[in-house]
Amino acid sequence: MEIVPNFIFPTAVWSTLFDDRSTFNAALLERIYDLRVQNPKGVANTNIKGWQSPNNIQSLPQFEDLCLRLVQVCQRIGESQYFEPDLGFNLQAWININPPGASNKIHYHANCHFSGIYYVSVKAPECGNIFFRDPRVASRMLTYPATRPTDFTTEEVRMKPEAGRMYVFPGWLEHGVEENESDDDRVSIAFNILAGRKSSA
């Protein structure tokens, strides 16, 4: 007797790695630290002990090349999911600089189709993984008596950061970032994308 699982309502986390990440990130990192010098206080949001910029990176000309890439990746994902043609992909992005001891508490992003993170500087595996929590709230009523987690029984999934790596996921998916236990900053760009009809001029 064969027992076949049928996976329904899957939660996707897309990933890509930029080919020119070394040179691209080197220039990007310089602009990021320049921005922090201009605004050393930053903003308080989900960051714990870290620095976060205002959510306005998409409006700064020095980050135009990065923002274009973020939008292009999400457009391709939208096409793969049969989004309506000729939609506008509205971007909101911000910087995270997490020094040793910093983390991001678990949260989700409301009112967006995609959220994501692009890693600019990751120098050690101990810098902290991004993790995702099972979005099915009812599944937390009872845990499974399993000896090790599987894709079916796990409550959280962790993914490793990598310089030049970009993760994209539904905005409603709860996520956080582990404490940076390395000796260097973990630097990333987080973003939201809302797809909608282009406004006519």
GROMACS elastic network, one bead per residue, 0.5 to 0.9 nm:
[ bonds ]
;  ai    aj funct       b0    kb
    7    10     6  0.67602   500
   11   134     6  0.89785   500
   11   135     6  0.86102   500
   11   169     6  0.81618   500
   11   170     6  0.79195   500
   11   173     6  0.83278   500
   12   168     6  0.84271   500
   12   169     6  0.63118   500
   12   170     6  0.75504   500
   13   167     6  0.65576   500
   13   168     6  0.56525   500
   13   170     6  0.76647   500
   14    77     6  0.81103   500
   14   166     6  0.80962   500
   14   167     6  0.55913   500
   14   168     6  0.50235   500
   14   169     6  0.63654   500
   15   165     6  0.70369   500
   15   166     6  0.55310   500
   15   168     6  0.63778   500
   15   169     6  0.89844   500
   16    73     6  0.84193   500
   16   164     6  0.83276   500
   16   165     6  0.58041   500
   16   166     6  0.53259   500
   16   167     6  0.68184   500
   16   168     6  0.87729   500
   17    20     6  0.89416   500
   17    21     6  0.77479   500
   17   162     6  0.86082   500
   17   163     6  0.84530   500
   17   164     6  0.54951   500
   17   166     6  0.62479   500
   18    21     6  0.52151   500
   18    22     6  0.89154   500
   18    24     6  0.87639   500
   18   164     6  0.54014   500
   18   165     6  0.66324   500
   18   166     6  0.80380   500
   19    22     6  0.83179   500
   19   164     6  0.79605   500
   20    23     6  0.60415   500
   20    24     6  0.59313   500
   20    25     6  0.83178   500
   20   164     6  0.81424   500
   21    24     6  0.50172   500
   21    25     6  0.55443   500
   21    26     6  0.81875   500
   21   120     6  0.82842   500
   21   163     6  0.71494   500
   21   165     6  0.83966   500
   22    25     6  0.54580   500
   22    26     6  0.62160   500
   22    27     6  0.89501   500
   22   163     6  0.80975   500
   22   164     6  0.75287   500
   23    26     6  0.51988   500
   23    27     6  0.65660   500
   23    28     6  0.86504   500
   24    27     6  0.56231   500
   24    28     6  0.62249   500
   24    29     6  0.87027   500
   24    66     6  0.88707   500
   24   120     6  0.88329   500
   24   164     6  0.85123   500
   25    29     6  0.57995   500
   25    30     6  0.85634   500
   25   119     6  0.87015   500
   25   120     6  0.54922   500
   25   121     6  0.73595   500
   25   163     6  0.78034   500
   25   164     6  0.71636   500
   26    29     6  0.52949   500
   26    30     6  0.66364   500
   26   120     6  0.81787   500
   26   121     6  0.86504   500
   27    30     6  0.54342   500
   27    31     6  0.67044   500
   27    32     6  0.89147   500
   28    31     6  0.52774   500
   28    32     6  0.62601   500
   28    33     6  0.89261   500
   28    62     6  0.86142   500
   28    63     6  0.77101   500
   28    66     6  0.82154   500
   28   120     6  0.74054   500
   29    33     6  0.63618   500
   29    34     6  0.85872   500
   29   120     6  0.67309   500
   29   121     6  0.74934   500
   29   187     6  0.80628   500
   30    33     6  0.54752   500
   30    34     6  0.62467   500
   30    35     6  0.87260   500
   31    34     6  0.50494   500
   31    35     6  0.62242   500
   31    36     6  0.88357   500
   31    62     6  0.71901   500
   31    63     6  0.80849   500
   32    35     6  0.51366   500
   32    36     6  0.65027   500
   32    37     6  0.88977   500
   32    95     6  0.75082   500
   32    97     6  0.88481   500
   32   187     6  0.87385   500
   33    36     6  0.50192   500
   33    37     6  0.63364   500
   33    38     6  0.87879   500
   33    97     6  0.89174   500
   34    37     6  0.51746   500
   34    38     6  0.65611   500
   34    39     6  0.89301   500
   35    38     6  0.51473   500
   35    39     6  0.63996   500
   35    40     6  0.82547   500
   35    53     6  0.82339   500
   36    40     6  0.50651   500
   36    41     6  0.79969   500
   36    42     6  0.73665   500
   36    51     6  0.81072   500
   36    52     6  0.86707   500
   36    53     6  0.75413   500
   37    40     6  0.53939   500
   39    42     6  0.57069   500
   39    53     6  0.78898   500
   40    51     6  0.79856   500
   41    44     6  0.88362   500
   41    51     6  0.74392   500
   41    52     6  0.84942   500
   41    53     6  0.86622   500
   42    51     6  0.59423   500
   42    52     6  0.53530   500
   42    53     6  0.50378   500
   42    54     6  0.66969   500
   43    47     6  0.87395   500
   43    51     6  0.72015   500
   43    52     6  0.55313   500
   43    53     6  0.59452   500
   43    54     6  0.61222   500
   44    47     6  0.64236   500
   44    48     6  0.82362   500
   44    50     6  0.87751   500
   44    51     6  0.79061   500
   44    52     6  0.69089   500
   44    53     6  0.88251   500
   45    48     6  0.83044   500
   45    52     6  0.76633   500
   45   104     6  0.88085   500
   46    52     6  0.88027   500
   46   103     6  0.84275   500
   46   104     6  0.52925   500
   46   105     6  0.54959   500
   46   106     6  0.75972   500
   46   107     6  0.73895   500
   46   176     6  0.85183   500
   47    50     6  0.54495   500
   47    51     6  0.69795   500
   47    52     6  0.68794   500
   47    96     6  0.78194   500
   47    98     6  0.79644   500
   47   102     6  0.74195   500
   47   103     6  0.61100   500
   47   105     6  0.67099   500
   48    51     6  0.83508   500
   48    98     6  0.83056   500
   48   101     6  0.85221   500
   48   102     6  0.54794   500
   48   103     6  0.52307   500
   48   104     6  0.56861   500
   48   105     6  0.70939   500
   48   179     6  0.88949   500
   49    98     6  0.72286   500
   49    99     6  0.76232   500
   49   100     6  0.87423   500
   49   101     6  0.69993   500
   49   103     6  0.69623   500
   49   104     6  0.87505   500
   50    96     6  0.71320   500
   50    97     6  0.58017   500
   50    99     6  0.61827   500
   50   100     6  0.87525   500
   50   101     6  0.83952   500
   50   102     6  0.52739   500
   50   103     6  0.69524   500
   50   104     6  0.82066   500
   51    95     6  0.79776   500
   51    96     6  0.58643   500
   51    97     6  0.50623   500
   51    98     6  0.63666   500
   51    99     6  0.83108   500
   51   102     6  0.89749   500
   52    55     6  0.87766   500
   52    94     6  0.70250   500
   52    95     6  0.54949   500
   52    97     6  0.63742   500
   52    98     6  0.84579   500
   53    56     6  0.78605   500
   53    57     6  0.81091   500
   53    94     6  0.55354   500
   53    95     6  0.51859   500
   53    96     6  0.68395   500
   53    97     6  0.87544   500
   54    57     6  0.75387   500
   54    93     6  0.83864   500
   54    94     6  0.60587   500
   54    95     6  0.78074   500
   55    58     6  0.79911   500
   55    92     6  0.61182   500
   55    93     6  0.53232   500
   55    95     6  0.80173   500
   55   191     6  0.83747   500
   56    59     6  0.55519   500
   56    60     6  0.70599   500
   56    92     6  0.64861   500
   56    93     6  0.60711   500
   56    94     6  0.63119   500
   57    60     6  0.53459   500
   57    61     6  0.84611   500
   57    62     6  0.87419   500
   57    63     6  0.65413   500
   57    64     6  0.84168   500
   57    67     6  0.79741   500
   57    92     6  0.71185   500
   57    93     6  0.52030   500
   57    94     6  0.54569   500
   57    95     6  0.76277   500
   57   189     6  0.89604   500
   58    61     6  0.79005   500
   58    63     6  0.68927   500
   58    64     6  0.68419   500
   58    66     6  0.88125   500
   58    67     6  0.60902   500
   58    91     6  0.65594   500
   58    92     6  0.59733   500
   58    93     6  0.58792   500
   58    94     6  0.81195   500
   59    62     6  0.89920   500
   59    63     6  0.80498   500
   59    64     6  0.78741   500
   59    92     6  0.87398   500
   60    63     6  0.57635   500
   60    64     6  0.68101   500
   61    64     6  0.51411   500
   61    65     6  0.84138   500
   62    65     6  0.76508   500
   62    66     6  0.87634   500
   63    66     6  0.53918   500
   63    67     6  0.62562   500
   63    68     6  0.87111   500
   64    67     6  0.51559   500
   64    68     6  0.61493   500
   64    69     6  0.87744   500
   65    68     6  0.52712   500
   65    69     6  0.65731   500
   65    70     6  0.89636   500
   66    69     6  0.52504   500
   66    70     6  0.63925   500
   66    71     6  0.88379   500
   67    70     6  0.50656   500
   67    71     6  0.62599   500
   67    72     6  0.85749   500
   67    91     6  0.76635   500
   67    92     6  0.89777   500
   67    93     6  0.79666   500
   68    71     6  0.52947   500
   68    72     6  0.61395   500
   68    73     6  0.87567   500
   69    72     6  0.50367   500
   69    73     6  0.62273   500
   69    74     6  0.86739   500
   70    73     6  0.54386   500
   70    74     6  0.64671   500
   70    75     6  0.87323   500
   70    91     6  0.82797   500
   70   116     6  0.86887   500
   70   118     6  0.83957   500
   70   166     6  0.85773   500
   70   191     6  0.82858   500
   70   193     6  0.89895   500
   71    74     6  0.51758   500
   71    75     6  0.60633   500
   71    76     6  0.87085   500
   71    89     6  0.65748   500
   71    90     6  0.80281   500
   71    91     6  0.70034   500
   71   193     6  0.76875   500
   72    75     6  0.50057   500
   72    76     6  0.63343   500
   72    77     6  0.87201   500
   72    89     6  0.89218   500
   73    76     6  0.52567   500
   73    77     6  0.63848   500
   73    78     6  0.86935   500
   73   168     6  0.86985   500
   74    78     6  0.60450   500
   74    79     6  0.85612   500
   74    89     6  0.79577   500
   74   114     6  0.74819   500
   74   168     6  0.76637   500
   74   193     6  0.76801   500
   75    79     6  0.62133   500
   75    80     6  0.86990   500
   75    83     6  0.88711   500
   75    87     6  0.88628   500
   75    89     6  0.72210   500
   75   195     6  0.89022   500
   76    79     6  0.50297   500
   76    80     6  0.63158   500
   76    81     6  0.87849   500
   77    80     6  0.50556   500
   77    81     6  0.64415   500
   77    82     6  0.88321   500
   77    83     6  0.88025   500
   77   168     6  0.89183   500
   78    81     6  0.51085   500
   78    82     6  0.63185   500
   78    83     6  0.51960   500
   78    84     6  0.84019   500
   78   195     6  0.87038   500
   79    82     6  0.50403   500
   79    83     6  0.55627   500
   79    84     6  0.80264   500
   79    85     6  0.80506   500
   80    83     6  0.76739   500
   82    85     6  0.82931   500
   83    87     6  0.80178   500
   83   195     6  0.87819   500
   84    87     6  0.65011   500
   86   196     6  0.89121   500
   86   197     6  0.74119   500
   86   198     6  0.74964   500
   87   195     6  0.61446   500
   87   196     6  0.53288   500
   87   197     6  0.50112   500
   87   198     6  0.59649   500
   88   194     6  0.81061   500
   88   195     6  0.56146   500
   88   196     6  0.53128   500
   88   197     6  0.57315   500
   88   198     6  0.50245   500
   88   199     6  0.84180   500
   89   193     6  0.61345   500
   89   194     6  0.57340   500
   89   196     6  0.66104   500
   89   197     6  0.87079   500
   89   198     6  0.85635   500
   90   192     6  0.81057   500
   90   193     6  0.54779   500
   90   194     6  0.51486   500
   90   195     6  0.62147   500
   90   196     6  0.77194   500
   91   191     6  0.69572   500
   91   192     6  0.58358   500
   91   194     6  0.67928   500
   91   195     6  0.89551   500
   92   190     6  0.85627   500
   92   191     6  0.55100   500
   92   192     6  0.52489   500
   92   193     6  0.66269   500
   92   194     6  0.87020   500
   93   189     6  0.68107   500
   93   190     6  0.56549   500
   93   192     6  0.64111   500
   93   193     6  0.88082   500
   94   188     6  0.86074   500
   94   189     6  0.56849   500
   94   190     6  0.54712   500
   94   191     6  0.63224   500
   95   187     6  0.74977   500
   95   188     6  0.59680   500
   95   190     6  0.62693   500
   95   191     6  0.87769   500
   96   186     6  0.78960   500
   96   187     6  0.57343   500
   96   188     6  0.52388   500
   96   189     6  0.60738   500
   96   190     6  0.72143   500
   97   102     6  0.86998   500
   97   185     6  0.63584   500
   97   186     6  0.58739   500
   97   188     6  0.66621   500
   97   189     6  0.88506   500
   98   101     6  0.77403   500
   98   102     6  0.51233   500
   98   103     6  0.65769   500
   98   104     6  0.85727   500
   98   127     6  0.88156   500
   98   179     6  0.86327   500
   98   180     6  0.70034   500
   98   184     6  0.86395   500
   98   185     6  0.54390   500
   98   186     6  0.50262   500
   98   187     6  0.63065   500
   98   188     6  0.84900   500
   99   102     6  0.55813   500
   99   103     6  0.85906   500
   99   127     6  0.88407   500
   99   180     6  0.67641   500
   99   181     6  0.89103   500
   99   182     6  0.84259   500
   99   183     6  0.77841   500
   99   184     6  0.62166   500
   99   186     6  0.62524   500
   99   187     6  0.84699   500
  100   103     6  0.87503   500
  100   127     6  0.76751   500
  100   179     6  0.76384   500
  100   180     6  0.50028   500
  100   181     6  0.57359   500
  100   182     6  0.58715   500
  100   183     6  0.57220   500
  100   184     6  0.61980   500
  100   185     6  0.63370   500
  100   186     6  0.81033   500
  101   179     6  0.56107   500
  101   180     6  0.51144   500
  101   181     6  0.60517   500
  101   182     6  0.81950   500
  102   178     6  0.81417   500
  102   179     6  0.53110   500
  102   180     6  0.54885   500
  102   181     6  0.83158   500
  102   185     6  0.89803   500
  102   186     6  0.89109   500
  103   128     6  0.78311   500
  103   176     6  0.79082   500
  103   177     6  0.55360   500
  103   178     6  0.54184   500
  103   180     6  0.62755   500
  104   107     6  0.85357   500
  104   130     6  0.89548   500
  104   175     6  0.88011   500
  104   176     6  0.53678   500
  104   178     6  0.68276   500
  104   179     6  0.76254   500
  105   175     6  0.79480   500
  105   176     6  0.51624   500
  105   177     6  0.66459   500
  105   178     6  0.81612   500
  106   131     6  0.85466   500
  106   132     6  0.84838   500
  106   133     6  0.85355   500
  106   174     6  0.63546   500
  106   175     6  0.50682   500
  106   177     6  0.73691   500
  107   172     6  0.89208   500
  107   173     6  0.82249   500
  107   174     6  0.51901   500
  107   175     6  0.55565   500
  107   176     6  0.63578   500
  108   115     6  0.88516   500
  108   171     6  0.61754   500
  108   172     6  0.54589   500
  108   173     6  0.58310   500
  108   175     6  0.63050   500
  108   176     6  0.85785   500
  109   112     6  0.68500   500
  109   114     6  0.87589   500
  109   115     6  0.70766   500
  109   170     6  0.85626   500
  109   172     6  0.59279   500
  109   173     6  0.78046   500
  109   174     6  0.80411   500
  109   192     6  0.76013   500
  110   113     6  0.87087   500
  110   171     6  0.62409   500
  110   172     6  0.64033   500
  111   171     6  0.74257   500
  111   172     6  0.83928   500
  111   192     6  0.89115   500
  111   194     6  0.74104   500
  112   115     6  0.71001   500
  112   170     6  0.79010   500
  112   171     6  0.56182   500
  112   172     6  0.80892   500
  112   192     6  0.61131   500
  112   193     6  0.56103   500
  112   195     6  0.77605   500
  113   169     6  0.85116   500
  113   170     6  0.59347   500
  113   171     6  0.57383   500
  113   172     6  0.82241   500
  113   192     6  0.75934   500
  113   193     6  0.58902   500
  113   194     6  0.52205   500
  113   195     6  0.66369   500
  114   168     6  0.65163   500
  114   169     6  0.56177   500
  114   171     6  0.50476   500
  114   172     6  0.85107   500
  114   191     6  0.82852   500
  114   192     6  0.57569   500
  114   193     6  0.50199   500
  114   194     6  0.68168   500
  114   195     6  0.85992   500
  115   167     6  0.84157   500
  115   168     6  0.57380   500
  115   169     6  0.54373   500
  115   170     6  0.58879   500
  115   172     6  0.85238   500
  115   173     6  0.87838   500
  115   190     6  0.75176   500
  115   191     6  0.55844   500
  115   193     6  0.61895   500
  116   166     6  0.70987   500
  116   167     6  0.53293   500
  116   169     6  0.59757   500
  116   170     6  0.83283   500
  116   171     6  0.82053   500
  116   189     6  0.82944   500
  116   190     6  0.56868   500
  116   191     6  0.53648   500
  116   192     6  0.65651   500
  116   193     6  0.85163   500
  117   165     6  0.82860   500
  117   166     6  0.56324   500
  117   167     6  0.54079   500
  117   168     6  0.67138   500
  117   188     6  0.65939   500
  117   189     6  0.55590   500
  117   191     6  0.63455   500
  118   161     6  0.88320   500
  118   162     6  0.88455   500
  118   163     6  0.79779   500
  118   164     6  0.67997   500
  118   165     6  0.58790   500
  118   167     6  0.65834   500
  118   168     6  0.87993   500
  118   187     6  0.88093   500
  118   188     6  0.54783   500
  118   189     6  0.50703   500
  118   190     6  0.64124   500
  118   191     6  0.84801   500
  119   122     6  0.69532   500
  119   161     6  0.66290   500
  119   162     6  0.61600   500
  119   164     6  0.55405   500
  119   165     6  0.56368   500
  119   166     6  0.64705   500
  119   167     6  0.88591   500
  119   186     6  0.79923   500
  119   187     6  0.62613   500
  119   189     6  0.64892   500
  119   190     6  0.87582   500
  120   162     6  0.81320   500
  120   163     6  0.51453   500
  120   164     6  0.60050   500
  120   165     6  0.81123   500
  120   186     6  0.79270   500
  120   187     6  0.54091   500
  120   188     6  0.51459   500
  120   189     6  0.72819   500
  121   162     6  0.77304   500
  121   163     6  0.52202   500
  121   164     6  0.80034   500
  121   185     6  0.73958   500
  121   186     6  0.57166   500
  121   188     6  0.68806   500
  122   125     6  0.77505   500
  122   127     6  0.69778   500
  122   161     6  0.68426   500
  122   162     6  0.58623   500
  122   163     6  0.52834   500
  122   164     6  0.89789   500
  122   184     6  0.80437   500
  122   185     6  0.74510   500
  122   186     6  0.53877   500
  122   187     6  0.68554   500
  122   188     6  0.86624   500
  123   126     6  0.86534   500
  123   127     6  0.74753   500
  123   162     6  0.84361   500
  123   163     6  0.80409   500
  123   182     6  0.80545   500
  123   183     6  0.86755   500
  123   184     6  0.67086   500
  123   185     6  0.79667   500
  123   186     6  0.75660   500
  124   127     6  0.57155   500
  124   128     6  0.88685   500
  124   181     6  0.88924   500
  124   182     6  0.61739   500
  124   183     6  0.81637   500
  124   184     6  0.77761   500
  124   186     6  0.89422   500
  125   128     6  0.70371   500
  125   129     6  0.83218   500
  125   160     6  0.77040   500
  125   161     6  0.78389   500
  125   162     6  0.85994   500
  125   181     6  0.88081   500
  125   182     6  0.76178   500
  126   129     6  0.81370   500
  126   179     6  0.85865   500
  126   180     6  0.64318   500
  126   181     6  0.51470   500
  126   182     6  0.50284   500
  126   183     6  0.87304   500
  127   161     6  0.80855   500
  127   178     6  0.79199   500
  127   179     6  0.70312   500
  127   181     6  0.53077   500
  127   183     6  0.80871   500
  127   184     6  0.76630   500
  127   185     6  0.78460   500
  127   186     6  0.63163   500
  128   160     6  0.75568   500
  128   161     6  0.74807   500
  128   177     6  0.63686   500
  128   179     6  0.53983   500
  128   181     6  0.67458   500
  128   182     6  0.81605   500
  128   186     6  0.83266   500
  129   158     6  0.60518   500
  129   159     6  0.56233   500
  129   161     6  0.59520   500
  129   176     6  0.85636   500
  129   177     6  0.57708   500
  129   178     6  0.54791   500
  129   179     6  0.81874   500
  129   180     6  0.85344   500
  130   157     6  0.84960   500
  130   158     6  0.57617   500
  130   159     6  0.54979   500
  130   160     6  0.65486   500
  130   161     6  0.70224   500
  130   175     6  0.70536   500
  130   176     6  0.58213   500
  130   178     6  0.63952   500
  131   156     6  0.65582   500
  131   157     6  0.54697   500
  131   159     6  0.61917   500
  131   160     6  0.87369   500
  131   174     6  0.84974   500
  131   175     6  0.54704   500
  131   176     6  0.55041   500
  131   177     6  0.60515   500
  131   178     6  0.74921   500
  132   135     6  0.85183   500
  132   155     6  0.85183   500
  132   156     6  0.54452   500
  132   157     6  0.52002   500
  132   158     6  0.63969   500
  132   159     6  0.83838   500
  132   173     6  0.69665   500
  132   174     6  0.57986   500
  132   176     6  0.67629   500
  132   177     6  0.89238   500
  133   136     6  0.87880   500
  133   155     6  0.60086   500
  133   157     6  0.66411   500
  133   173     6  0.71685   500
  133   174     6  0.54424   500
  133   175     6  0.60736   500
  133   176     6  0.85635   500
  134   137     6  0.73788   500
  134   139     6  0.78908   500
  134   140     6  0.84510   500
  134   154     6  0.78600   500
  134   155     6  0.53371   500
  134   156     6  0.59600   500
  134   157     6  0.80737   500
  134   173     6  0.78338   500
  134   174     6  0.75837   500
  135   138     6  0.88405   500
  135   139     6  0.84937   500
  135   155     6  0.89934   500
  135   172     6  0.79323   500
  135   173     6  0.60435   500
  135   174     6  0.66647   500
  136   139     6  0.55264   500
  136   140     6  0.75934   500
  137   140     6  0.57615   500
  137   141     6  0.78700   500
  138   141     6  0.57485   500
  138   142     6  0.84654   500
  139   142     6  0.65326   500
  139   143     6  0.76700   500
  139   155     6  0.85008   500
  140   143     6  0.65777   500
  140   155     6  0.78942   500
  143   146     6  0.86232   500
  143   153     6  0.76847   500
  143   154     6  0.88525   500
  143   155     6  0.85035   500
  144   149     6  0.89430   500
  144   153     6  0.62375   500
  144   154     6  0.86213   500
  145   148     6  0.88925   500
  145   153     6  0.89547   500
  146   149     6  0.66130   500
  146   150     6  0.85600   500
  146   153     6  0.75516   500
  148   153     6  0.85847   500
  148   154     6  0.85572   500
  149   152     6  0.77236   500
  149   153     6  0.55816   500
  149   155     6  0.83546   500
  150   153     6  0.51995   500
  150   154     6  0.56373   500
  151   154     6  0.58792   500
  151   155     6  0.89527   500
  151   157     6  0.86460   500
  152   155     6  0.87089   500
  154   157     6  0.71860   500
  161   164     6  0.88987   500
  161   165     6  0.69568   500
  161   166     6  0.86815   500
  162   165     6  0.52829   500
  162   166     6  0.84205   500
  163   166     6  0.86681   500
  163   187     6  0.88376   500
  163   188     6  0.86992   500
  168   171     6  0.89616   500
  169   172     6  0.84315   500
  169   173     6  0.70494   500
  170   173     6  0.55722   500
  171   174     6  0.79826   500
  171   192     6  0.73736   500
  171   193     6  0.85298   500
  177   180     6  0.85004   500
  178   181     6  0.86924   500
  179   182     6  0.89732   500
  180   183     6  0.81643   500
  180   184     6  0.83130   500
  180   185     6  0.79287   500
  180   186     6  0.72377   500
  181   184     6  0.86378   500
  182   185     6  0.78863   500
  182   186     6  0.87002   500
  196   199     6  0.88743   500
